[in-house]
Amino acid sequence: MPPCCTTLRTGSTGANPDPESQMNRSIKPNHLLNAALCVALAGCAGVQPARYSGIESSPYLRGDPQDKSGRVPYRYALPADWHPYRKLILDPVAIYRGTDHQFGNLTDQDKSTLATYMGDTFAKKLGKRFELTSTPGPDTLRVKLTLTGAVTTTTFAGAFAHFDLAGNVYNGVQAIRGREGAFTGSVIYAVEIRDASTNRLINAYVTKQYPNAMNIGASFGALSAARTGIDKGADALVAQFD
């Protein structure tokens, strides 16, 4: 029987056993947790990014048929040779205020925390590829990051899913597919890349980033998974310029 299904034991002692009392004794707490986990996993589709109407590149964004993971569902890209660009202007991270945001019930403090972490992380990693500057020039890119949504890791359930048999199997399958783990948080943001001297939009995309589904460490702490997603997103952007 699958581990997420509740098992009821029946006894054979006594002439007239009380079925109700036997049933109450046989349902163990871990069985109830497994059953609840199974029900929850069945609806674990996650928040899907939108083509946010309030970002400047929104009219240019199109569905990306090459994206099989769902991490970058919308993109705009002109043919570009990144090698002549040696410098980069990184604008302060903007927190999206449009009505189609996907922050759910995330507090303003948590939004600010993620925006600050995003700015620091991208600056550190992009600084290894470019000379960061504030002056436009012919060899300079301008990158704007807009935080548009985030999901916190569900307290207890995110970590429990890694140690429960049913949750661990689910997370294993999701890891192979490159998808989200059970009850794990994520971050959604838009990236807009322009030629700093002409302000021409070269590349833009909306992305959803999250930890590997088997990353146990990222399941502890409400914002830990979103931070890990930011780390991965920064690495992906730097790799794009190679």
NUKEDO-911525 format. One line per 10 residues: number of its first residue (from 1); for each residue y negated, z, x negated of N, C-alpha, C, O. Coordinates in nm, 2 decimals. Atoms other than C-alpha are relative to their C-alpha. Last residue first. Layout:
BEGIN
NUM = Y,Z,X,Y,Z,X,Y,Z,X,Y,Z,X; ...
This chain:
BEGIN
242 = -0.07,0.05,0.12,-3.40,-2.19,-2.95,0.04,-0.15,0.01,0.10,-0.20,-0.08; 0.09,0.06,0.09,-3.66,-2.12,-2.68,0.06,-0.05,-0.13,-0.01,-0.12,-0.21; 0.04,0.12,-0.05,-3.41,-2.05,-2.41,-0.09,-0.08,-0.09,-0.10,-0.20,-0.09; -0.10,0.11,0.03,-3.25,-1.79,-2.62,-0.04,-0.13,0.05,0.00,-0.23,-0.01; 0.01,0.03,0.15,-3.57,-1.58,-2.61,0.10,-0.11,-0.03,0.06,-0.20,-0.11; 0.12,0.07,0.02,-3.56,-1.60,-2.23,-0.02,-0.04,-0.14,-0.06,-0.16,-0.17; -0.02,0.14,-0.05,-3.20,-1.50,-2.21,-0.12,-0.08,-0.02,-0.11,-0.20,-0.05; -0.09,0.07,0.09,-3.25,-1.20,-2.43,0.01,-0.14,0.04,0.01,-0.24,-0.04; 0.08,0.02,0.12,-3.54,-1.08,-2.22,0.08,-0.08,-0.10,0.02,-0.18,-0.16; 0.10,0.11,-0.03,-3.33,-1.12,-1.91,-0.09,-0.04,-0.11,-0.12,-0.15,-0.13
232 = -0.07,0.13,0.00,-3.05,-0.92,-2.06,-0.09,-0.11,0.03,-0.08,-0.22,-0.03; -0.04,0.03,0.13,-3.28,-0.63,-2.14,0.07,-0.14,-0.01,0.04,-0.22,-0.10; 0.12,0.05,0.07,-3.44,-0.65,-1.80,0.03,-0.03,-0.14,-0.01,-0.13,-0.20; 0.03,0.14,-0.04,-3.10,-0.63,-1.64,-0.12,-0.06,-0.07,-0.12,-0.17,-0.10; -0.10,0.08,0.07,-3.02,-0.32,-1.85,-0.02,-0.15,0.04,-0.01,-0.23,-0.04; 0.05,0.00,0.14,-3.34,-0.16,-1.71,0.09,-0.09,-0.09,0.05,-0.17,-0.17; 0.12,0.09,0.00,-3.24,-0.25,-1.36,-0.05,-0.01,-0.14,-0.09,-0.12,-0.18; -0.05,0.13,-0.01,-2.90,-0.09,-1.42,-0.11,-0.10,0.00,-0.10,-0.21,-0.06; -0.07,0.04,0.12,-3.05,0.23,-1.55,0.05,-0.15,0.00,0.04,-0.22,-0.09; 0.06,0.13,0.06,-3.30,0.26,-1.27,0.07,-0.05,-0.12,0.02,-0.15,-0.18
222 = 0.04,0.10,-0.10,-3.11,0.51,-1.05,-0.06,-0.13,-0.05,-0.03,-0.23,0.01; 0.15,0.01,-0.01,-2.93,0.68,-1.33,-0.05,-0.11,0.09,0.01,-0.22,0.09; 0.06,-0.14,-0.01,-2.57,0.65,-1.43,-0.15,-0.01,-0.01,-0.21,-0.07,-0.11; -0.01,-0.05,-0.13,-2.41,0.31,-1.35,-0.05,0.14,0.02,-0.05,0.20,0.13; 0.12,0.04,-0.08,-2.55,0.14,-1.66,0.02,0.05,0.14,-0.07,0.02,0.23; 0.12,-0.07,0.03,-2.31,0.34,-1.88,-0.12,-0.03,0.09,-0.21,0.05,0.12; 0.01,-0.14,-0.06,-2.01,0.22,-1.70,-0.13,0.07,-0.03,-0.18,0.13,0.06; 0.09,-0.08,0.08,-2.07,-0.15,-1.78,-0.01,0.14,0.06,-0.10,0.16,0.15; -0.08,-0.10,0.06,-1.77,-0.31,-1.61,-0.08,0.09,-0.09,-0.02,0.17,-0.16; -0.06,-0.09,-0.11,-1.98,-0.51,-1.36,0.08,0.11,-0.06,0.11,0.21,0.01
212 = -0.14,0.04,-0.02,-2.19,-0.65,-1.65,0.07,0.10,0.09,0.04,0.22,0.08; -0.10,-0.02,0.11,-2.54,-0.53,-1.60,0.13,-0.07,0.03,0.16,-0.11,0.15; -0.08,-0.13,-0.02,-2.79,-0.69,-1.37,0.10,0.02,-0.11,0.13,-0.08,-0.18; -0.08,-0.05,0.12,-3.05,-0.97,-1.37,0.06,0.13,0.03,0.00,0.22,0.10; -0.05,-0.14,-0.03,-3.19,-1.17,-1.08,0.09,0.04,-0.11,0.18,-0.04,-0.15; -0.14,-0.04,0.05,-3.40,-1.47,-1.18,0.03,0.14,0.05,-0.06,0.23,0.07; -0.02,-0.13,-0.06,-3.69,-1.68,-1.04,0.14,0.05,-0.05,0.24,-0.03,-0.03; -0.12,-0.03,-0.07,-3.79,-1.97,-1.26,0.00,0.14,0.06,-0.08,0.23,0.01; 0.01,-0.12,-0.08,-4.08,-2.15,-1.43,0.14,0.02,0.07,0.21,-0.07,0.10; -0.13,-0.05,-0.05,-4.12,-2.40,-1.70,-0.02,0.12,0.08,-0.11,0.20,0.05
202 = -0.11,0.07,0.07,-4.39,-2.62,-1.84,0.13,0.04,0.06,0.22,-0.05,0.08; -0.13,-0.07,-0.02,-4.69,-2.53,-1.63,0.11,-0.08,-0.05,0.13,-0.20,-0.02; -0.10,0.08,-0.07,-5.00,-2.68,-1.79,0.13,0.08,0.02,0.18,0.13,-0.08; -0.05,-0.08,-0.12,-5.26,-2.42,-1.88,0.10,-0.08,0.08,0.12,-0.05,0.20; 0.02,0.09,-0.12,-5.40,-2.68,-2.13,0.02,0.07,0.13,-0.02,0.02,0.24; 0.13,0.07,0.03,-5.44,-2.46,-2.45,-0.03,-0.09,0.13,-0.15,-0.11,0.15; 0.11,-0.09,-0.01,-5.18,-2.19,-2.34,-0.13,-0.08,-0.01,-0.24,-0.04,0.04; 0.07,0.03,0.12,-4.91,-2.44,-2.25,-0.13,0.07,0.00,-0.21,0.05,0.09; 0.11,0.11,0.01,-4.75,-2.26,-1.97,-0.04,-0.03,-0.14,-0.02,0.05,-0.23; 0.03,0.03,0.14,-4.43,-2.05,-1.90,-0.10,-0.12,0.00,-0.07,-0.23,0.06
192 = 0.08,0.13,0.00,-4.39,-1.88,-1.56,-0.05,-0.02,-0.14,-0.11,0.06,-0.20; 0.05,0.04,0.13,-4.11,-1.62,-1.52,-0.08,-0.13,0.01,-0.02,-0.23,0.07; 0.04,0.14,0.02,-4.04,-1.46,-1.18,-0.05,-0.01,-0.14,-0.13,0.08,-0.19; 0.14,0.02,0.04,-3.86,-1.12,-1.13,-0.02,-0.16,-0.02,0.08,-0.23,-0.03; 0.04,0.14,-0.03,-3.56,-0.96,-0.97,-0.14,-0.02,-0.05,-0.23,0.06,-0.02; 0.14,0.03,0.00,-3.39,-0.64,-1.10,-0.03,-0.15,0.03,0.05,-0.23,-0.02; 0.04,0.13,0.06,-3.05,-0.50,-1.03,-0.15,-0.01,0.00,-0.22,0.08,0.05; 0.13,0.05,-0.01,-2.87,-0.18,-0.93,-0.03,-0.13,-0.06,0.06,-0.18,-0.14; 0.08,0.01,0.13,-2.50,-0.12,-0.91,-0.14,-0.06,0.03,-0.15,-0.15,0.11; 0.10,-0.10,-0.01,-2.32,0.00,-0.59,-0.10,0.00,-0.12,-0.16,0.10,-0.14
182 = 0.02,-0.08,-0.12,-2.02,-0.21,-0.68,-0.11,0.10,-0.01,-0.11,0.18,-0.11; -0.10,-0.10,-0.03,-2.06,-0.45,-0.97,-0.03,0.08,0.13,-0.14,0.06,0.18; 0.04,-0.14,0.00,-2.27,-0.76,-0.97,0.12,0.09,0.03,0.21,0.06,0.10; 0.08,-0.05,-0.12,-2.14,-1.11,-1.05,-0.02,0.15,-0.01,0.03,0.22,-0.11; 0.14,-0.02,0.04,-2.03,-1.28,-1.37,-0.09,0.05,0.11,-0.21,0.02,0.11; 0.08,0.10,-0.07,-1.71,-1.40,-1.20,-0.15,0.00,-0.05,-0.23,-0.09,-0.01; -0.06,0.13,0.04,-1.49,-1.22,-1.46,-0.09,-0.11,0.07,-0.11,-0.21,0.00; 0.03,0.03,0.14,-1.71,-0.91,-1.42,0.04,-0.14,-0.04,-0.03,-0.21,-0.12; 0.14,0.04,0.01,-1.68,-0.93,-1.04,-0.05,-0.03,-0.14,-0.13,-0.12,-0.17; 0.01,0.14,-0.05,-1.30,-0.93,-1.06,-0.15,-0.05,-0.01,-0.17,-0.16,-0.05
172 = -0.06,0.09,0.10,-1.31,-0.62,-1.29,-0.01,-0.15,0.05,-0.04,-0.24,-0.03; 0.09,0.02,0.11,-1.56,-0.45,-1.06,0.06,-0.09,-0.11,-0.02,-0.17,-0.17; 0.11,0.08,-0.05,-1.33,-0.49,-0.76,-0.10,-0.04,-0.11,-0.14,-0.15,-0.13; -0.06,0.13,-0.02,-1.03,-0.36,-0.95,-0.11,-0.10,0.04,-0.13,-0.21,-0.01; -0.02,0.05,0.13,-1.24,-0.06,-1.07,0.06,-0.14,0.00,0.02,-0.23,-0.07; 0.13,0.04,0.05,-1.36,0.01,-0.72,0.01,-0.07,-0.14,-0.06,-0.16,-0.17; 0.05,0.11,-0.08,-1.01,0.01,-0.58,-0.13,-0.05,-0.05,-0.15,-0.17,-0.07; -0.08,0.12,0.03,-0.88,0.23,-0.86,-0.05,-0.12,0.08,-0.06,-0.23,0.02; -0.09,0.02,-0.11,-1.17,0.48,-0.85,0.08,-0.13,-0.02,0.03,-0.23,-0.07; -0.11,-0.09,0.02,-1.32,0.55,-1.19,0.11,-0.01,0.11,0.22,0.03,0.09
162 = -0.07,0.04,0.13,-1.57,0.27,-1.21,0.12,0.08,-0.03,0.21,0.04,-0.10; -0.07,0.13,-0.01,-1.66,0.29,-0.84,0.07,-0.04,-0.13,0.16,-0.12,-0.13; -0.14,-0.02,-0.06,-1.73,0.66,-0.88,0.07,-0.13,0.00,0.20,-0.13,-0.01; -0.09,-0.05,0.11,-2.02,0.58,-1.12,0.14,0.02,0.06,0.23,-0.02,-0.02; -0.01,0.10,0.10,-2.20,0.36,-0.86,0.09,0.04,-0.11,0.17,-0.04,-0.16; -0.09,0.11,-0.04,-2.11,0.59,-0.57,0.02,-0.10,-0.12,0.12,-0.16,-0.14; -0.14,-0.04,0.00,-2.26,0.90,-0.74,0.09,-0.12,0.03,0.19,-0.14,-0.05; -0.04,-0.13,0.06,-2.62,0.79,-0.67,0.15,0.03,0.03,0.19,0.02,0.15; -0.03,-0.10,-0.10,-2.65,0.42,-0.56,0.06,0.13,-0.07,0.15,0.12,-0.15; -0.14,-0.03,0.00,-2.80,0.22,-0.85,0.02,0.12,0.10,-0.05,0.22,0.10
152 = -0.05,-0.12,0.08,-3.15,0.12,-0.76,0.15,0.01,0.01,0.21,-0.03,0.11; -0.09,-0.08,-0.07,-3.24,-0.23,-0.64,0.05,0.11,-0.09,0.09,0.09,-0.20; -0.10,-0.09,0.07,-3.53,-0.42,-0.76,0.08,0.08,0.09,0.04,0.11,0.20; -0.10,-0.08,-0.07,-3.78,-0.69,-0.65,0.09,0.08,-0.09,0.10,0.05,-0.21; 0.00,0.03,-0.14,-4.07,-0.92,-0.74,0.10,0.08,0.08,0.09,0.08,0.20; -0.11,-0.08,-0.06,-4.17,-0.82,-1.09,0.00,-0.01,0.15,-0.10,0.03,0.21; 0.03,-0.07,-0.13,-4.39,-1.10,-1.21,0.12,0.07,0.05,0.22,0.01,0.09; -0.11,-0.06,-0.07,-4.38,-1.21,-1.57,-0.05,0.07,0.12,-0.14,0.14,0.12; 0.03,-0.10,-0.11,-4.64,-1.45,-1.71,0.13,0.05,0.06,0.21,-0.04,0.11; -0.11,-0.05,-0.09,-4.58,-1.63,-2.04,-0.05,0.10,0.10,-0.11,0.20,0.06
142 = 0.05,-0.12,-0.08,-4.85,-1.83,-2.23,0.11,0.03,0.10,0.16,-0.06,0.18; -0.05,-0.01,-0.14,-4.74,-2.06,-2.51,-0.06,0.12,0.07,-0.10,0.22,0.01; -0.01,-0.13,-0.07,-4.94,-2.13,-2.82,0.05,-0.02,0.14,0.01,-0.11,0.21; -0.14,-0.04,0.04,-4.93,-2.42,-3.08,0.04,0.13,0.07,0.12,0.20,0.02; -0.09,0.11,-0.02,-5.24,-2.59,-2.93,0.15,0.03,-0.03,0.24,-0.04,0.01; 0.01,0.10,0.11,-5.43,-2.26,-2.91,0.11,-0.11,0.03,0.19,-0.10,0.12; -0.07,0.13,-0.03,-5.50,-1.98,-2.67,-0.02,-0.09,-0.12,-0.12,-0.09,-0.19; 0.09,0.11,0.02,-5.60,-1.64,-2.83,0.07,-0.13,0.03,0.17,-0.16,-0.04; 0.08,0.01,-0.12,-5.43,-1.32,-2.72,-0.09,-0.12,0.00,-0.18,-0.13,0.10; 0.14,0.02,0.02,-5.15,-1.33,-2.98,-0.07,0.01,0.14,0.00,0.01,0.24
132 = 0.07,-0.04,-0.12,-4.78,-1.25,-3.03,-0.15,0.00,-0.02,-0.20,0.05,-0.12; 0.11,-0.09,0.03,-4.64,-1.44,-3.32,-0.07,0.03,0.13,-0.13,-0.07,0.19; 0.14,0.05,0.01,-4.32,-1.59,-3.18,-0.09,0.11,-0.06,-0.06,0.22,-0.07; -0.01,0.15,0.00,-3.94,-1.55,-3.21,-0.14,-0.06,-0.02,-0.16,-0.16,-0.08; -0.09,0.04,0.11,-3.91,-1.18,-3.30,0.01,-0.15,-0.02,0.05,-0.20,-0.12; 0.07,-0.01,0.13,-4.21,-1.10,-3.09,0.08,-0.03,-0.12,0.03,-0.05,-0.23; 0.07,0.13,0.03,-4.03,-1.24,-2.79,-0.08,0.01,-0.13,-0.10,-0.10,-0.19; -0.10,0.10,0.03,-3.79,-0.94,-2.82,-0.07,-0.14,-0.02,-0.02,-0.22,-0.11; -0.08,-0.02,0.11,-4.05,-0.67,-2.85,0.10,-0.11,-0.04,0.11,-0.15,-0.16; 0.09,0.01,0.12,-4.29,-0.81,-2.61,0.08,0.02,-0.13,0.06,-0.06,-0.22
122 = 0.02,0.14,0.02,-4.01,-0.87,-2.35,-0.09,-0.02,-0.12,-0.07,-0.11,-0.20; -0.13,0.07,0.04,-3.90,-0.51,-2.38,-0.02,-0.14,-0.03,0.02,-0.19,-0.14; -0.03,-0.04,0.14,-4.25,-0.35,-2.37,0.12,-0.07,-0.05,0.13,-0.12,-0.17; 0.10,0.04,0.10,-4.36,-0.55,-2.07,0.03,0.03,-0.14,0.02,-0.05,-0.23; -0.02,0.15,0.01,-4.03,-0.50,-1.88,-0.10,-0.05,-0.10,-0.07,-0.13,-0.19; -0.12,0.02,0.08,-4.04,-0.12,-1.94,0.02,-0.15,-0.03,0.05,-0.19,-0.14; 0.03,-0.04,0.14,-4.39,-0.10,-1.81,0.11,-0.03,-0.10,0.09,-0.08,-0.21; 0.09,0.10,0.05,-4.30,-0.31,-1.50,-0.04,0.04,-0.15,-0.05,-0.05,-0.23; -0.07,0.12,0.04,-3.99,-0.09,-1.45,-0.10,-0.11,-0.06,-0.06,-0.18,-0.15; -0.09,-0.03,0.11,-4.19,0.23,-1.46,0.08,-0.12,-0.04,0.09,-0.15,-0.16
112 = 0.08,-0.01,0.12,-4.46,0.09,-1.24,0.08,0.03,-0.12,0.06,-0.03,-0.23; 0.05,0.13,0.03,-4.21,-0.01,-0.97,-0.08,-0.01,-0.13,-0.06,-0.09,-0.22; -0.12,0.07,0.06,-4.04,0.33,-1.00,-0.04,-0.15,-0.03,0.00,-0.20,-0.13; -0.02,-0.05,0.13,-4.38,0.50,-0.94,0.11,-0.07,-0.07,0.10,-0.11,-0.19; 0.10,0.06,0.09,-4.46,0.27,-0.65,0.02,0.05,-0.14,0.00,-0.03,-0.24; 0.14,-0.06,0.01,-4.14,0.39,-0.49,-0.09,-0.08,-0.09,-0.05,-0.15,-0.18; 0.03,-0.05,0.14,-3.84,0.16,-0.42,-0.14,0.05,0.00,-0.24,-0.01,0.06; 0.08,-0.13,0.00,-3.77,0.15,-0.05,-0.03,0.05,-0.13,-0.05,0.17,-0.15; -0.07,-0.10,-0.09,-3.67,-0.22,-0.04,-0.09,0.12,0.01,-0.21,0.12,0.04; -0.01,-0.13,0.06,-3.83,-0.38,-0.35,0.07,0.10,0.09,0.11,0.21,0.05
102 = -0.13,-0.05,-0.02,-3.76,-0.74,-0.24,0.02,0.14,-0.07,0.12,0.16,-0.14; -0.06,-0.07,0.12,-4.10,-0.89,-0.19,0.14,0.06,0.03,0.17,0.07,0.15; -0.14,0.04,0.02,-4.15,-1.13,0.10,0.05,0.06,-0.13,0.15,0.01,-0.19; -0.08,-0.06,-0.11,-4.47,-0.95,0.22,0.15,-0.04,-0.02,0.23,0.02,0.04; -0.02,0.08,-0.12,-4.63,-1.03,-0.11,0.09,0.06,0.10,0.17,0.15,0.06; 0.05,-0.07,-0.12,-4.74,-0.75,-0.35,0.02,-0.08,0.13,-0.01,-0.04,0.24; 0.03,0.09,-0.11,-4.56,-0.86,-0.67,-0.03,0.08,0.13,0.04,0.18,0.16; -0.09,-0.05,-0.11,-4.60,-0.63,-0.96,-0.03,-0.07,0.13,-0.14,-0.07,0.18; 0.06,-0.02,-0.13,-4.76,-0.82,-1.25,0.11,0.05,0.10,0.23,0.01,0.09; -0.10,0.02,-0.11,-4.64,-0.77,-1.61,-0.07,0.03,0.13,-0.13,0.13,0.15
92 = -0.05,-0.13,-0.05,-4.94,-0.79,-1.85,0.09,-0.03,0.12,0.07,-0.12,0.20; 0.09,-0.06,-0.10,-4.97,-1.15,-1.99,0.06,0.14,0.04,0.18,0.15,0.04; -0.07,-0.06,-0.10,-4.77,-1.24,-2.30,-0.09,0.08,0.09,-0.14,0.18,0.05; 0.07,-0.10,-0.07,-4.95,-1.49,-2.52,0.08,0.06,0.12,0.13,-0.02,0.20; -0.03,-0.02,-0.15,-4.72,-1.67,-2.75,-0.10,0.11,0.05,-0.11,0.22,-0.01; 0.07,-0.12,-0.05,-4.75,-1.82,-3.10,0.02,0.01,0.15,0.06,-0.09,0.22; -0.02,-0.11,0.09,-4.54,-2.07,-3.30,-0.05,0.14,0.05,-0.01,0.24,0.00; 0.08,-0.12,-0.05,-4.50,-2.35,-3.05,0.04,0.12,-0.09,0.16,0.16,-0.10; 0.14,-0.01,0.05,-4.40,-2.67,-3.23,-0.07,0.12,0.04,-0.18,0.15,-0.02; 0.02,-0.03,0.15,-4.03,-2.58,-3.18,-0.14,-0.01,-0.05,-0.17,0.07,-0.14
82 = 0.06,-0.13,0.02,-4.03,-2.56,-2.80,-0.04,0.03,-0.15,-0.11,0.12,-0.18; -0.04,-0.03,0.13,-3.98,-2.92,-2.72,-0.07,0.13,-0.04,-0.19,0.13,-0.06; 0.09,-0.07,0.09,-4.01,-2.96,-2.35,0.07,0.02,-0.14,0.19,0.05,-0.14; -0.06,0.02,0.14,-3.88,-3.18,-2.07,-0.10,0.07,-0.10,-0.22,0.04,-0.10; 0.04,0.12,0.06,-4.04,-3.02,-1.76,0.07,-0.02,-0.13,0.11,0.08,-0.19; 0.00,0.02,0.15,-3.87,-2.74,-1.58,-0.04,-0.14,-0.03,0.02,-0.24,0.02; 0.08,0.12,0.03,-3.89,-2.58,-1.24,0.00,-0.02,-0.15,-0.03,0.08,-0.22; 0.06,0.03,0.13,-3.63,-2.32,-1.13,-0.09,-0.13,0.01,-0.07,-0.21,0.10; 0.11,0.09,-0.01,-3.48,-2.13,-0.84,-0.06,-0.03,-0.13,-0.08,0.06,-0.21; -0.01,0.09,-0.11,-3.14,-1.97,-0.81,-0.11,-0.10,0.01,-0.09,-0.21,0.07
72 = 0.13,0.08,0.00,-3.14,-1.82,-1.16,0.01,-0.10,0.11,0.03,-0.22,0.09; 0.10,-0.07,0.07,-2.88,-1.54,-1.16,-0.13,-0.07,0.00,-0.24,0.00,0.00; 0.09,-0.06,-0.09,-2.66,-1.69,-0.89,-0.12,0.08,-0.06,-0.20,0.13,0.01; -0.01,-0.14,-0.01,-2.38,-1.74,-1.13,-0.09,0.06,0.10,-0.07,0.18,0.14; -0.12,-0.04,-0.07,-2.32,-2.11,-1.08,0.01,0.15,0.02,0.08,0.20,0.10; -0.02,-0.15,0.01,-2.67,-2.22,-1.17,0.12,0.04,0.09,0.11,0.04,0.21; -0.08,-0.03,0.12,-2.65,-2.60,-1.23,0.03,0.15,-0.01,0.11,0.19,-0.09; -0.14,0.03,-0.03,-2.76,-2.68,-0.87,0.09,0.04,-0.12,0.21,0.05,-0.10; -0.06,0.05,0.12,-3.10,-2.50,-0.93,0.15,-0.02,0.02,0.23,0.07,0.02; -0.13,-0.06,0.02,-3.28,-2.47,-0.60,0.06,-0.07,-0.13,0.05,-0.19,-0.15
62 = -0.11,0.06,-0.08,-3.64,-2.59,-0.64,0.13,0.07,-0.03,0.15,0.14,-0.14; -0.14,-0.05,0.02,-3.96,-2.42,-0.76,0.10,-0.07,0.09,0.07,-0.10,0.21; -0.07,0.08,0.09,-4.28,-2.63,-0.77,0.15,0.04,-0.01,0.23,-0.04,-0.06; -0.02,0.14,-0.05,-4.45,-2.49,-0.47,0.08,-0.09,-0.08,0.13,-0.19,-0.04; -0.09,0.01,-0.11,-4.37,-2.13,-0.59,0.01,-0.15,0.06,0.12,-0.19,0.09; -0.09,0.11,0.02,-4.53,-2.17,-0.93,0.09,-0.03,0.12,0.17,-0.12,0.12; 0.07,0.12,0.02,-4.84,-1.96,-0.85,0.10,-0.12,0.00,0.07,-0.23,0.04; 0.01,0.03,0.15,-4.64,-1.67,-0.71,-0.05,-0.14,-0.01,-0.02,-0.23,0.07; 0.12,-0.05,0.06,-4.72,-1.55,-0.35,-0.01,-0.03,-0.15,-0.11,0.01,-0.21; 0.11,0.09,-0.04,-4.46,-1.76,-0.16,-0.13,0.04,-0.08,-0.22,-0.04,-0.09
52 = 0.11,-0.09,-0.04,-4.16,-1.60,-0.34,-0.13,-0.08,0.02,-0.18,-0.15,-0.07; 0.11,0.09,0.06,-3.88,-1.85,-0.36,-0.13,0.06,0.04,-0.19,0.01,0.14; 0.07,0.10,-0.08,-3.63,-1.57,-0.28,-0.09,-0.09,-0.08,-0.12,-0.06,-0.20; 0.14,0.03,0.03,-3.38,-1.37,-0.47,-0.05,-0.11,0.09,0.02,-0.19,0.15; 0.01,0.13,0.06,-3.05,-1.25,-0.30,-0.15,-0.04,-0.02,-0.23,-0.02,0.06; 0.13,0.06,-0.04,-3.00,-0.88,-0.25,-0.01,-0.14,-0.07,0.01,-0.14,-0.19; 0.12,-0.01,0.08,-2.64,-0.78,-0.28,-0.12,-0.07,0.05,-0.11,-0.16,0.14; 0.05,0.13,0.03,-2.32,-0.90,-0.11,-0.12,0.00,-0.09,-0.14,-0.09,-0.17; 0.08,-0.01,0.13,-2.14,-0.57,-0.11,-0.05,-0.14,-0.04,-0.02,-0.18,-0.15; 0.13,0.05,-0.03,-2.02,-0.58,0.25,-0.10,0.00,-0.11,-0.22,0.00,-0.10
42 = -0.01,0.12,-0.08,-1.65,-0.55,0.19,-0.13,-0.06,0.03,-0.15,-0.19,0.05; -0.02,0.11,0.09,-1.72,-0.31,-0.09,0.00,-0.13,0.08,-0.04,-0.24,0.03; 0.12,0.04,0.06,-1.85,-0.06,0.16,0.00,-0.12,-0.09,-0.09,-0.20,-0.08; 0.09,0.05,-0.10,-1.54,-0.06,0.37,-0.13,-0.05,-0.06,-0.19,-0.15,-0.02; -0.05,0.13,-0.04,-1.32,-0.03,0.07,-0.09,-0.06,0.10,-0.13,-0.18,0.09; 0.04,0.09,0.10,-1.53,0.26,-0.07,0.04,-0.15,0.04,-0.03,-0.24,0.02; 0.14,0.02,-0.02,-1.50,0.45,0.26,-0.05,-0.11,-0.11,-0.13,-0.19,-0.07; 0.02,0.08,-0.13,-1.12,0.41,0.25,-0.15,-0.03,0.02,-0.18,-0.15,0.05; -0.05,0.14,0.03,-1.11,0.52,-0.12,-0.02,-0.09,0.13,-0.06,-0.20,0.12; 0.10,0.07,0.09,-1.33,0.82,-0.05,0.04,-0.14,-0.02,-0.04,-0.23,-0.02
32 = 0.12,0.03,-0.09,-1.11,0.92,0.25,-0.10,-0.07,-0.08,-0.17,-0.17,-0.03; -0.03,0.11,-0.09,-0.80,0.89,0.03,-0.12,-0.04,0.09,-0.14,-0.16,0.11; 0.02,0.12,0.08,-0.97,1.10,-0.24,0.04,-0.12,0.08,-0.01,-0.23,0.06; 0.13,0.05,0.02,-1.03,1.37,0.01,-0.01,-0.13,-0.07,-0.09,-0.21,-0.04; 0.07,-0.06,0.12,-0.67,1.40,0.11,-0.14,-0.06,-0.02,-0.16,-0.17,0.02; 0.11,0.08,0.04,-0.54,1.31,0.46,-0.08,0.07,-0.11,-0.14,0.17,-0.09; -0.04,0.11,0.08,-0.20,1.48,0.49,-0.12,-0.09,-0.06,-0.10,-0.16,-0.16; -0.04,-0.05,0.13,-0.31,1.82,0.62,0.02,-0.12,-0.10,0.00,-0.10,-0.22; 0.12,-0.06,0.06,-0.50,1.67,0.91,0.03,0.05,-0.14,-0.06,0.04,-0.23; 0.10,0.10,0.03,-0.21,1.45,1.00,-0.12,0.05,-0.08,-0.16,0.00,-0.18
22 = -0.05,0.06,0.11,0.04,1.74,0.99,-0.09,-0.11,-0.05,-0.11,-0.13,-0.17; 0.02,-0.09,0.11,-0.18,1.94,1.22,0.05,-0.07,-0.13,-0.01,-0.05,-0.24; 0.15,0.00,0.03,-0.21,1.65,1.47,-0.02,0.09,-0.13,-0.10,0.05,-0.21; 0.04,0.12,0.07,0.17,1.58,1.46,-0.15,0.01,-0.04,-0.18,-0.04,-0.15; 0.13,0.04,-0.07,0.26,1.94,1.54,-0.05,-0.12,-0.07,-0.10,-0.11,-0.18; 0.12,0.00,0.09,0.62,1.97,1.42,-0.12,-0.04,0.08,-0.11,-0.13,0.17; 0.11,0.07,-0.07,0.88,2.05,1.69,-0.13,0.00,-0.08,-0.22,0.08,-0.04; -0.05,0.07,-0.11,1.21,2.14,1.53,-0.10,-0.08,0.07,-0.08,-0.19,0.12; 0.04,-0.07,-0.13,1.08,2.22,1.19,0.05,-0.08,0.11,0.07,-0.21,0.11; -0.05,-0.13,-0.01,1.10,2.01,0.87,-0.05,0.06,0.13,-0.16,0.02,0.18
12 = -0.12,0.00,-0.07,1.07,1.63,0.87,0.06,0.14,0.02,0.17,0.16,0.07; -0.11,-0.09,0.04,0.72,1.58,0.76,0.12,-0.01,0.08,0.12,-0.07,0.19; -0.07,-0.07,-0.11,0.49,1.28,0.81,0.11,0.09,-0.06,0.18,0.05,-0.15; -0.13,-0.05,0.02,0.24,1.16,0.55,0.06,0.07,0.12,-0.02,0.14,0.19; -0.03,-0.12,-0.08,-0.06,0.95,0.63,0.14,0.04,-0.02,0.23,-0.05,0.00; -0.14,-0.02,-0.02,-0.19,0.71,0.36,0.02,0.13,0.08,-0.04,0.23,0.05; -0.04,-0.14,-0.02,-0.55,0.59,0.38,0.15,0.01,0.03,0.20,-0.05,0.12; -0.05,-0.03,-0.14,-0.60,0.24,0.25,0.05,0.15,0.01,0.11,0.19,-0.09; 0.11,-0.03,-0.08,-0.81,0.18,-0.06,0.04,0.03,0.15,-0.05,0.06,0.23; 0.05,-0.13,0.03,-0.52,0.22,-0.30,-0.12,0.03,0.09,-0.15,0.15,0.11
2 = 0.12,0.00,0.08,-0.35,-0.08,-0.14,-0.06,0.13,-0.01,-0.05,0.21,0.08; 0.12,0.00,-0.08,0.00,0.00,0.00,-0.12,0.00,-0.09,-0.13,0.07,-0.19
